[in-house]
Amino acid sequence: MMPVLLATAVLLPLLLALGRTGLRWPDAVPAALAWAWALLVLVANVLSPAGELRNHIAYAALLVAFSIGAAFCIGWLSRRRRVEDVEGLLRVPPAEEAHSPWARALFAASVTFLCLGFAWNLLVALTIEPVNPDTLMYRLPRVWWYLGQGNLRHFAESVDPRVVFYPFNVSLVCLPFALFGVAPVVFNLPSVTAWTVVAITTFQMVRWMGCGRHLAAFVAFLIAFAPIVFVEATSTNDEIIAGAGVLTGIYFGLRYLREGSRLDLSTAALALGCGLGSKLHFYFFWPVLPLLGVWLLIAAARHPAVRSYALNPARLRDLAVALVVIVALSTPFLIYNRLSSPKFAYSGDEARNSPFSIRVAEQTLSLLTAQLFLSAIPTFEDSPKAAVRQRPIDEWNAWWNAQVFRSVDQSPAFTYVTYRFRGVTNPMAGLHFENTEWAGLLPWLFVACGVVLAAARAPRDWFAAALAITLLVWWVTYGATMKYFDTVGVYFAYPVIICGSFIAAGLRPGRSRAGTWSIWALAGVVAVGHLALCRNILLFGYDRSLSKVVRAIVAGKPIDSSSPRLGLGKALAGLERVTLVAAHWAVPYYEIMKAAPLVAYHLKSNSISAIGPVVTAIEANPAFDGFLPVKVAVPPGRGLVYLDTILCSYGPELVFGDAPSFGMRMPRARSRYLVFKASVDETNPAARTLRISPLVLGAAGLEGAVCFRYAVIEPGKADATADWSSSAGREFPIAGTPAEKLQLRIEVADANGRQMGAGAFTPFAPPGLKEYHAVEP
């Protein structure tokens, strides 16, 4: 109840204040959400220096007080309007509404599908808990870690850099959800809200460009139903939220340029600041800035009205203040990064084309462009059988790989190590989830509309042309500066949302009859194609299909992706603080946290200097990460206790807790475990090495009391056996033996040589079907 009351207390004053300014609801709703988002960011940054993020009363009081203050500010800003006439410079005459039957039908159909899309996305959001792997690993967990320490500084060292370095404005939207312990499905709502804002704001932007409402609704439908945009509406990806913020900022910035309202400029600054501080993808727009500067200089030199408009002192002051607001909202994460580490941001050198190579840029751009235009073609198959849907994808990839892309360089210099090129269509595209989707057939329409704009060069289409150029710049900059990896379709949602509305200028009447019919025929194909692809997402989506939604409705409760069976919530309930150990990069921390959402969680790369009880999760199938749990007889209060098995996108995870904290809470779990970590170093193929990490999970407090011995068994070779040692770390040369044929035996003994436990593993066997067994390892 508290989160509902708080949301009402924040949004209601903003909506009432915006309504009193005369804004119609299609403008008032995105504006209110932009102001509310800015307030969430502001409150978090005010409480963080004092370490009071976890203070419920202070957070709620500040948020409500700032909302009331913002409502008064909205009223004051609405009365501060520029008085000079700018109509001759920027105003496009309103388009004459088409009243033909086809225009009315197009408007009705577009709005109907948008409403159905919203209803479906909302239904999915309320019935299926978050399942996106990145969301479970770092997007949502970082909210709890901020709360656990009470501020926005880094909360761990030697962990996945994304967890601590990435912009956090989207996380701050979810912070009150975690603070007040809301149901997991609520974390889906920001994505659904962003999708709705994209549709509404795209409609309004196209209207601003002088197009009729039928064309505006159709363009909003094409963007919102682009497969990657549609699937991100419920995926909890942050591209759609960041893109919605930037899009809202651009739209209200355009309103300010024409109407001179400081309220519009303030809303634009708030939305841009929040959006730019949510995702680093805006970096790939940077070449637009010098292009914009050159264009403004040329326009100012040719047109006195432009000089007079741009150099107006009052307007320059307004823009300077707006720039300060944008910087203040978008850069705090850089400050916290620098306070917590030697650098302002995570460079991601392993994924960048650095040092720059033209050959890498050429290959990346060619591969990604082929995927952009061709990836959707074999995914229209709508058979309910996955094998049938898979067949055209395999055949399509086989042909392109053999005929066109047979010489792709897959070395680390050209491709990201874990995302090599596998085909123009993702081999898993038949499962229709966010990592497999692109923009459908929309890129073909982008090209056609771009050609139309270039040929017409109509002055009224200056903004549409700028958006088209900006989209192209983002794509080329991204492809030239990054190595290849095959999930870029997810990222492409960001510029599509921001720039895609330029197609309205290419679709509006004014060309020859043949040209008009041709481009509208292509638009019709794209629209039908998007409906077909979104239907496949609805029916066959791996994580969020119609069948799962129906199952949740019948069961009367949302689908829990992790489905813990042995009482993880009971094990964590009542604890004040818990430390989670970063055992491997893909730990689905959120699936543990949601079992007891009001606990103060902390993160460590190991269990040293842990705060509160220690919990860790390892892959149930050691083929993924080489974790090897060995049951041991250790003194009371030592080792790890098996707590539960949770299921995530990468398969089952075994959850362990330290024995001192959980031994009494889990009386059934009498066994104790030590978890070893094995890996194969393939740096030098001629001298491959099997390594056992010196860090053993659960060995805290056993230093000097236990010793370890290993035996590596290779087919046709004598066993390689190490002597007993108190150090767990070992290395074994394995030369050319395939890792999946190795067997590793681990023995644990006490200081007197008495055996305490042993286990034999084939740690690198190819994983088969990952079944879910909620039983002890």
Residue pairs with C-beta under 8 A, 6 or more apart in sequence:
2 60
2 180
3 176
3 177
3 180
3 182
3 186
6 60
6 63
6 64
6 176
6 180
9 63
9 64
9 67
10 36
10 39
10 63
10 64
10 67
11 32
11 36
11 67
13 67
13 68
13 70
13 71
14 31
14 32
14 35
14 36
14 67
14 70
14 71
14 74
15 28
15 29
15 32
16 71
17 70
17 71
17 72
17 74
17 75
18 28
18 31
18 32
18 74
19 28
20 75
20 78
21 74
21 75
21 78
21 263
22 78
23 31
26 200
26 203
26 204
27 204
27 255
29 197
29 200
30 197
30 200
30 201
30 204
30 248
30 251
30 271
31 248
31 252
31 267
33 193
33 197
33 248
34 245
34 248
34 249
34 252
34 267
34 270
34 271
34 274
35 70
35 74
35 267
35 270
36 67
37 169
37 173
37 245
37 270
37 271
37 274
38 270
38 271
38 273
38 274
38 329
39 63
39 66
39 67
39 70
40 63
40 172
40 173
40 175
40 176
41 169
41 172
41 273
41 274
41 277
41 329
41 332
42 66
42 329
43 59
43 62
43 63
43 66
44 53
44 146
44 152
44 172
44 175
45 152
45 332
46 62
47 53
47 55
47 58
47 59
47 62
48 150
48 151
48 152
48 153
48 336
49 151
51 149
51 150
51 151
52 58
52 59
52 150
53 59
53 146
53 147
53 150
53 151
53 152
53 175
53 179
54 147
54 148
54 150
54 179
54 600
55 150
56 179
56 180
59 176
59 179
63 176
73 266
74 263
77 261
77 262
77 263
77 266
78 261
78 263
80 261
80 262
80 263
81 259
81 260
81 261
81 262
82 259
82 260
82 261
82 314
82 315
83 260
84 260
84 312
86 257
86 258
86 259
86 260
86 309
87 258
88 305
89 305
89 306
89 309
90 257
90 258
91 258
92 208
92 209
92 210
92 460
93 210
94 210
95 210
95 211
95 212
95 508
96 212
97 103
97 212
97 213
97 214
98 212
98 214
103 212
103 214
104 214
106 214
106 215
106 217
106 218
107 213
107 214
107 217
107 218
110 214
110 217
110 218
110 220
110 221
111 217
113 221
113 225
113 531
114 199
114 217
114 220
114 221
114 224
117 195
117 199
117 224
117 225
117 230
117 233
117 534
118 192
118 195
118 196
118 199
120 538
121 192
121 195
121 230
121 233
121 234
122 192
123 549
124 188
124 234
124 544
124 549
125 185
125 188
125 189
125 191
125 192
125 234
126 185
126 188
126 558
127 185
127 548
127 549
127 552
127 553
127 558
127 559
128 185
128 188
128 234
128 543
128 544
128 548
128 549
128 552
128 558
128 559
128 561
129 184
129 185
129 188
129 558
129 559
129 560
129 561
129 594
130 136
130 140
130 184
130 187
130 188
130 236
130 561
130 590
131 543
131 544
131 561
131 648
131 649
132 139
132 235
132 236
132 237
132 434
132 543
132 649
133 586
133 588
133 648
133 649
133 650
134 162
134 237
135 187
135 235
135 236
135 237
135 590
136 588
136 589
136 590
136 591
136 648
136 649
137 160
137 163
137 585
137 586
137 587
137 588
137 589
137 590
138 160
138 162
138 163
138 166
138 589
139 170
139 171
139 236
139 238
140 174
140 178
140 187
140 236
140 590
140 593
141 163
141 580
141 589
141 590
141 593
141 601
141 603
142 155
142 163
142 164
142 168
142 171
143 171
143 174
143 175
143 177
143 178
144 178
144 589
144 593
144 597
144 601
145 155
145 156
145 163
145 601
145 602
145 603
146 152
146 155
146 168
146 171
146 175
147 175
147 178
147 179
147 600
147 601
148 155
148 577
148 600
148 601
148 602
149 155
149 602
152 168
152 332
152 333
152 336
153 336
153 339
153 340
154 164
154 165
154 336
154 337
154 340
154 341
155 164
155 602
155 603
156 163
156 164
156 582
156 602
156 603
156 604
156 605
157 605
158 582
158 605
159 582
159 603
159 605
160 582
160 585
161 346
161 348
162 346
163 603
164 337
164 340
164 341
165 333
165 337
165 341
165 345
165 346
166 280
166 333
166 346
167 277
167 278
167 279
167 280
167 330
167 333
168 277
168 332
168 333
169 242
169 245
169 274
169 275
169 277
169 278
169 329
169 330
169 333
170 190
170 238
170 241
170 242
170 278
170 279
173 190
173 241
174 187
174 190
177 186
177 187
178 597
181 597
181 598
182 597
183 558
184 558
184 560
184 594
185 558
187 236
188 234
188 236
190 236
190 241
191 232
191 233
191 234
191 235
191 236
191 237
191 240
191 241
192 233
192 234
194 233
194 240
194 241
194 243
194 244
195 224
195 229
195 230
195 232
195 233
195 240
195 244
197 244
197 247
197 248
198 223
198 224
198 229
198 240
198 243
198 244
198 247
198 497
199 220
199 221
199 223
199 224
200 220
201 244
201 247
201 248
201 251
202 216
202 219
202 220
202 223
202 224
202 247
202 500
202 501
203 213
203 216
203 217
203 219
203 220
204 216
204 251
205 247
205 250
205 251
205 254
205 501
206 215
206 216
206 219
206 220
206 501
206 504
207 213
207 216
208 251
208 254
208 255
208 258
209 461
209 463
209 464
209 501
209 504
209 505
210 460
211 219
211 504
211 505
211 508
212 508
215 504
215 507
215 508
216 504
218 507
218 523
218 527
219 500
219 501
219 503
219 504
219 507
221 527
222 442
222 445
222 500
222 503
222 523
222 526
222 527
222 530
223 229
223 442
223 496
223 497
223 500
223 501
224 230
225 527
225 530
225 531
225 534
226 439
226 440
226 442
226 493
226 496
226 500
226 530
227 376
227 437
227 438
227 439
227 440
227 530
227 533
227 534
227 537
228 434
228 437
228 438
228 439
228 440
228 489
228 490
228 492
228 493
228 496
229 240
229 439
229 493
229 496
229 497
230 530
230 534
230 537
231 432
231 433
231 434
231 437
231 537
231 541
232 239
232 240
232 434
232 490
232 493
233 240
234 544
235 433
235 434
235 544
237 434
237 490
237 493
238 278
238 279
239 279
239 281
239 490
239 491
239 493
239 494
239 497
240 493
240 497
241 278
242 275
242 276
242 278
242 279
242 281
242 282
242 494
243 275
243 279
243 493
243 494
243 495
243 496
243 497
243 498
244 275
244 497
245 271
245 272
245 274
245 275
245 276
245 278
246 271
246 272
246 275
246 276
246 282
246 497
246 498
247 275
247 497
247 498
248 267
248 268
248 271
248 275
249 267
249 268
249 269
249 270
249 271
249 272
249 273
249 275
250 268
250 272
250 498
251 268
252 264
252 265
252 267
252 268
252 271
253 264
253 265
253 268
253 272
254 463
255 261
255 264
255 268
256 262
256 264
256 265
256 268
260 315
262 318
265 318
265 319
265 322
266 322
266 325
268 322
269 321
269 322
269 323
269 325
269 326
269 329
270 325
270 329
272 326
272 330
273 325
273 326
273 327
273 328
273 329
273 330
274 329
274 330
275 282
275 330
276 282
276 326
276 329
276 330
277 329
277 330
277 331
277 332
277 333
279 494
280 345
281 474
281 491
281 494
281 495
284 473
284 474
284 477
284 478
284 481
284 495
285 470
285 473
285 474
285 477
285 495
286 477
287 473
287 477
288 469
288 470
288 473
291 469
291 473
292 466
296 306
296 310
299 306
300 306
300 307
300 310
309 315
334 344
334 345
337 343
337 344
337 345
337 346
338 344
350 416
350 417
351 416
351 482
351 483
351 485
352 481
352 482
352 483
353 360
353 361
353 364
353 480
353 481
353 482
353 483
354 481
356 480
356 481
357 413
359 409
359 414
360 413
360 414
360 483
361 479
361 480
361 481
363 408
363 409
363 414
363 484
364 414
364 479
364 480
364 482
364 483
364 484
365 476
365 479
365 480
367 405
367 408
367 421
367 424
367 484
368 475
368 478
368 479
368 484
368 488
369 475
369 479
370 400
370 404
370 405
370 424
371 424
371 425
371 438
371 486
371 488
371 489
372 438
372 439
372 443
372 475
372 489
372 492
373 443
373 444
374 396
374 400
374 424
374 425
375 424
375 425
375 426
375 429
375 438
375 489
376 425
376 438
376 439
376 440
376 441
376 529
376 533
377 396
377 425
378 392
378 393
378 395
378 396
378 425
378 429
379 389
379 393
379 425
379 429
379 430
379 432
379 436
379 533
379 536
380 529
380 532
380 533
380 536
381 388
381 389
381 391
381 392
381 430
382 389
382 532
382 535
382 536
382 539
382 540
383 389
384 539
384 540
386 430
386 431
386 540
389 430
389 540
390 430
393 423
393 425
393 427
393 429
393 430
394 427
396 423
396 424
396 425
397 422
397 423
397 424
397 425
397 427
398 423
400 423
400 424
401 423
405 421
405 424
408 414
408 421
409 415
410 420
410 421
413 483
414 483
414 484
415 421
415 483
415 484
415 485
416 483
416 484
416 485
418 485
419 484
419 485
419 486
419 487
420 484
420 485
420 486
421 484
421 486
422 486
426 435
426 436
426 486
426 487
426 489
428 435
428 436
428 542
429 436
429 437
430 540
431 540
431 541
431 542
432 533
432 536
432 537
432 540
432 541
432 542
433 541
433 542
433 543
433 544
434 490
435 487
435 489
435 490
436 489
437 489
437 490
437 533
437 537
438 489
438 492
439 489
439 492
439 493
439 496
440 526
440 529
440 530
440 533
441 525
441 526
441 529
441 530
442 496
442 500
442 526
442 530
444 522
444 526
445 503
445 506
445 522
445 523
445 526
446 468
446 471
446 500
446 503
448 506
448 519
448 522
449 468
449 502
449 503
449 505
449 506
449 507
449 519
450 468
450 472
450 502
450 506
452 505
452 506
452 511
452 515
452 519
453 461
453 464
453 465
453 468
453 502
453 505
453 506
454 465
456 510
456 511
458 505
458 510
461 505
463 502
464 501
464 502
464 504
464 505
464 506
465 502
465 505
467 498
467 499
467 500
467 501
467 502
468 499
468 502
470 495
470 498
470 499
471 495
471 496
471 498
471 499
471 500
471 502
474 495
474 499
475 492
475 495
478 488
478 491
503 523
506 519
507 519
507 520
507 523
509 516
511 519
538 545
538 546
539 545
539 546
539 547
543 561
543 649
548 559
551 559
552 558
552 559
561 591
561 647
561 648
561 649
562 588
562 591
562 594
562 646
562 647
562 648
563 646
563 647
563 772
564 591
564 595
564 644
564 645
564 646
564 774
565 644
565 645
565 774
566 643
566 644
566 645
566 774
567 643
567 644
567 666
568 592
568 595
568 643
568 644
568 646
568 655
569 595
569 596
570 665
571 595
571 643
571 644
571 657
571 662
571 665
571 666
572 578
572 592
572 595
572 596
572 599
572 615
573 596
575 596
575 599
575 612
575 613
575 661
576 599
576 600
576 612
577 599
577 600
577 601
577 602
577 611
577 612
577 613
578 596
578 599
578 600
578 601
578 602
578 612
578 613
578 614
578 615
579 601
579 602
579 603
579 604
579 607
579 610
579 611
579 612
579 613
579 614
579 615
580 587
580 589
580 592
580 593
580 601
580 602
580 603
580 604
580 614
580 615
580 616
581 603
581 604
581 605
581 606
581 607
581 610
581 614
581 615
581 616
581 697
582 603
582 604
582 605
583 616
583 617
583 618
583 627
583 675
583 677
583 697
584 618
584 619
584 625
584 627
586 619
586 624
586 625
586 650
587 616
587 617
587 653
588 617
588 646
588 648
588 649
588 650
588 653
589 601
589 603
589 617
591 646
591 648
591 653
592 615
592 617
592 646
592 655
593 599
593 601
600 612
602 610
602 611
602 612
604 610
604 614
606 695
607 614
607 616
607 658
607 697
607 700
608 700
612 661
613 657
613 658
613 660
613 661
613 662
614 657
614 658
614 661
615 643
615 655
615 656
615 657
615 658
616 640
616 655
616 656
616 657
616 675
616 697
617 646
617 653
617 654
617 655
617 656
618 625
618 627
618 629
618 653
618 654
618 656
618 675
618 697
619 625
619 627
619 650
619 651
619 652
619 653
619 654
620 645
620 651
620 652
620 653
620 654
620 770
620 773
620 777
621 651
621 652
621 767
621 770
622 628
622 678
622 761
622 763
622 764
623 740
623 763
623 764
623 765
623 766
623 767
624 650
624 651
624 767
625 677
626 677
626 678
626 679
626 763
626 764
627 675
627 676
627 677
628 675
628 676
628 677
628 678
628 744
628 746
628 759
628 761
628 763
629 640
629 654
629 656
629 673
629 674
629 675
629 676
629 759
629 777
630 673
630 674
630 675
630 676
630 746
630 748
630 757
630 758
630 759
631 671
631 672
631 673
631 757
631 759
631 777
632 639
632 672
632 673
632 674
632 748
632 756
632 757
633 672
633 756
633 757
634 659
634 672
634 674
634 702
634 706
634 756
635 705
636 659
636 663
637 659
637 660
637 663
637 701
638 659
638 660
638 672
638 698
638 701
638 702
639 659
639 672
639 673
639 674
639 698
639 702
640 656
640 657
640 658
640 659
640 672
640 673
640 674
640 675
640 697
640 698
641 656
641 657
641 658
641 659
641 662
641 663
641 666
641 669
641 671
641 672
641 673
642 654
642 655
642 656
642 669
642 671
642 673
642 776
642 777
643 655
643 656
643 657
643 662
643 666
643 669
644 655
644 774
645 652
645 653
645 654
645 655
645 772
645 773
645 774
645 775
646 652
646 653
646 655
647 653
647 772
651 767
651 770
652 770
652 771
652 772
652 773
654 777
656 673
656 675
656 697
656 698
657 666
658 698
658 700
659 672
659 698
662 669
663 669
669 776
671 776
672 698
673 698
673 777
674 696
674 697
674 698
674 699
674 748
674 757
675 696
675 697
675 698
676 692
676 693
676 696
676 728
676 746
677 692
677 693
677 695
677 696
677 697
678 690
678 691
678 692
678 693
678 744
678 761
678 763
678 764
679 690
679 691
679 693
680 688
680 689
680 690
680 691
680 734
680 739
680 764
681 688
681 689
681 690
681 691
682 688
686 735
687 733
687 735
688 733
688 734
688 735
688 736
688 737
688 739
689 731
689 732
689 733
689 734
690 712
690 731
690 732
690 733
690 734
690 739
690 742
690 744
691 729
691 730
691 731
691 732
692 710
692 728
692 729
692 730
692 731
692 744
693 728
693 729
694 727
694 728
694 729
695 728
696 708
696 728
699 706
699 728
703 726
704 726
704 751
705 750
705 751
706 726
706 748
706 749
706 750
706 751
706 756
707 724
707 725
707 726
707 748
707 749
707 750
707 751
708 724
708 725
708 726
708 727
708 728
708 730
708 746
708 747
708 748
708 749
709 721
709 722
709 723
709 724
709 725
709 746
709 747
709 749
710 721
710 722
710 730
710 732
710 744
710 745
710 746
710 747
711 719
711 720
711 721
711 722
711 744
711 745
711 747
712 719
712 720
712 721
712 732
712 734
712 742
712 743
712 744
712 745
713 719
713 742
713 743
713 744
713 745
714 720
714 734
714 737
714 741
714 742
714 743
715 737
715 741
717 737
720 732
722 730
722 732
724 749
724 753
734 742
739 764
740 762
740 764
740 765
740 766
742 762
742 763
742 764
743 760
743 761
743 762
744 760
744 761
744 762
744 763
745 758
745 759
745 760
745 761
746 758
746 759
746 760
746 761
747 755
747 757
747 758
748 755
748 756
748 757
748 758
749 755
749 756
750 756
